[in-house]
Amino acid sequence: MGETEERIRALVEPVLARIGADLVELAVKRGRTQLVRVVVDREGGIDLDSCARISEELSRMLDVDDPVAGRYTLEVGSPGLDRPLRTEADFRRSLGRRVRVVLADRQHEGMVEEVGESRVTLATAEGRTEIPLDRIAKAKILLPW
């Protein structure tokens, strides 16, 4: 992560901490008008009002600190329902939801029961399955429809 992204991260994390949200992704896409994309989530999901509040607070802070050279557009949003699950925090926010986890040699579908110590525990049709996070090639929430 570059200096610009680090400065933005330092501004956004206290804002997210106040509303109990996590930073899922931070990206600065350079061009004529740069795009600062901040993707946030929290347990139970993030709503539009929370995204708007984060955007307003962060916009004011970016105007004062000015970490982005030139013009930019700020975009604050949620990761979406079909987002990939990558980190322990992603799985923790998915507790109680059905997921598909793909490993190198097989896949599992089940309800996320526990997350911790770099592993996730699923309740599958075959029983409880513990999967180390570093063995997961892909994982996502299974949509109910």
Buried (B, 14 or more C-beta within 10 A) or exposed (E): EEEBBEBBBEBBBEBBEEEEBBBBEBEBEEEEEBBBBBBBBBEEEBEEEBBEBBBEBBEEBBEEEEBBEEEBEBBBBBBEEEBEBBEBBBBBBBEEBBBBBEBEEEEBEBBBBBBEEEBBBBBBEEEEBEBEBEEBEEBBBBEEE
